[in-house]
Amino acid sequence: MPAKEKKPFYPTWVEIDLNALAYNFHMVKSLVGPRVYIAGIVKSNAYGHGMVEVSRKLTELGMDMLAVCFVEEGITIRQAGLKGIPILILGGFQPGQGELLVQYDLTPAVYADHMIEELATVACKHQTVIPCHLKVDTGLGRLGIHHSEAADFACTIASHKELRMEGIFSHLSFDEPEHKFTYLQIERFSKALSQLQARSFSPRYRHLASSAGVLGYPSSWFNMVRPGAILYGSYPTGYSQPHLKQVLSLKTTIMCLKKFPPHTPISYESSYITKRESLIAILPIGYGDGFSRLYSSVNYLLWQGKKVPIVGKICMNFTLVDVTDFTGVKPGDEVVIIGECQGEYLRAADFADPLNILPEEVLCNIDKSLPRFIVEKNKT
Ligand SMILES: *Cc1c(COP(=O)(O)O)cnc(C)c1O
């Protein structure tokens, strides 16, 4: 493994498998076919995977567009040298950020009059035309123009020649398959599109589908989809197909082994009591690294393909696992927290599901400052 050969030695690290990312991208592409554009969602540091590295790879793979939530994220991608590929700012922009959109060639979502005014002023000043995507609220109840007012708002945008309404989009509220509300959102979005059409607007990009839409609702694809989770190998609630590869692995190293007699309290608040003489391995990862205390006792980790249970509360910098049942365990051995280990597998969902949180939360919480290595594993 390239990560292990790197110097200096790191006890805990993240591996990002760009071939797995490519695999998932091709899976999405083969699902939606050649006539549907794809905007890859790379917000929140690409769901904890590293925004710049992921954006670069997706661009190489032929992604049509990248999308982030905030202007600052778009700037970071451009400053890393990625030019050419359009970057959509899903969250729009804050008052005063209009200049930055021009300077860094970013395409904002727009959904308020003050945004149009600022864009028009900035565009005039730079004698340029600013592209934008009209954001519509079809039921999520967050940002966006109410679906019944989309056509009127499109007219307002069109009244400014310095703006080009290049797209129109909305966002789904539910992830589950076959959800009534999702069909309602699709219907509202379609209706808004025909109302725009009636006034002779047909924006080049029309998009509604997040990962759940891609997997479960072909009628939500229109002519562009916006997958996030599935690019990284996470399934939306209620899906387990098609086969996807987890892009991120999280690994650590046994610091030391300690034998405890029966009935010994282990970790804070005596949160575990040994039932027998126990061999406990101490791992240098804890909630300070984003490995939540809530994962205590809900799960196990992997050592040489074997499941080693977490015992006691997870500390800020340490996690303890019971390795009594295994021979040959030694300090310096690798322990897999998320990822593949000799045929066994731990996914972000294995930590998320028992807590009723999303796999994305597990991934986003992994400390950004942990060393991160790009690997390119088996292409198959
Ligand atoms: C985050 C986000 C997505 C991607 O959602 P996934 O469920 O991760 O695919 C798509 N569109 C918008 C507007 C988003 O905020």
The ligand as an SDF file (V2000), in Angstrom:
LIG
                    3D

 15 15  0  0  0  0  0  0  0  0999 V2000
  -26.0320   18.1380   -1.6330 C   0  0  0  0  0  0  0  0  0  0  0  0
  -26.8660   18.4080   -2.7950 C   0  0  0  0  0  0  0  0  0  0  0  0
  -26.9810   17.4420   -3.8280 C   0  0  0  0  0  0  0  0  0  0  0  0
  -26.3940   16.0550   -3.7420 C   0  0  0  0  0  0  0  0  0  0  0  0
  -27.1440   15.2500   -2.8600 O   0  0  0  0  0  0  0  0  0  0  0  0
  -26.8020   13.6970   -2.6770 P   0  0  0  0  0  0  0  0  0  0  0  0
  -27.9730   13.1570   -1.9650 O   0  0  0  0  0  0  0  0  0  0  0  0
  -25.5520   13.6180   -1.8990 O   0  0  0  0  0  0  0  0  0  0  0  0
  -26.6280   13.1370   -4.0400 O   0  0  0  0  0  0  0  0  0  0  0  0
  -27.6740   17.8110   -4.9720 C   0  0  0  0  0  0  0  0  0  0  0  0
  -28.2420   19.0300   -5.0770 N   0  0  0  0  0  0  0  0  0  0  0  0
  -28.1780   19.9510   -4.0960 C   0  0  0  0  0  0  0  0  0  0  0  0
  -28.8440   21.2720   -4.2670 C   0  0  0  0  0  0  0  0  0  0  0  0
  -27.4960   19.6690   -2.9240 C   0  0  0  0  0  0  0  0  0  0  0  0
  -27.4420   20.5810   -1.9560 O   0  0  0  0  0  0  0  0  0  0  0  0
  1  2  1  0
  2  3  1  0
  2 14  2  0
  3  4  1  0
  3 10  2  0
  4  5  1  0
  5  6  1  0
  6  7  2  0
  6  8  1  0
  6  9  1  0
 10 11  1  0
 11 12  2  0
 12 13  1  0
 12 14  1  0
 14 15  1  0
M  END
$$$$
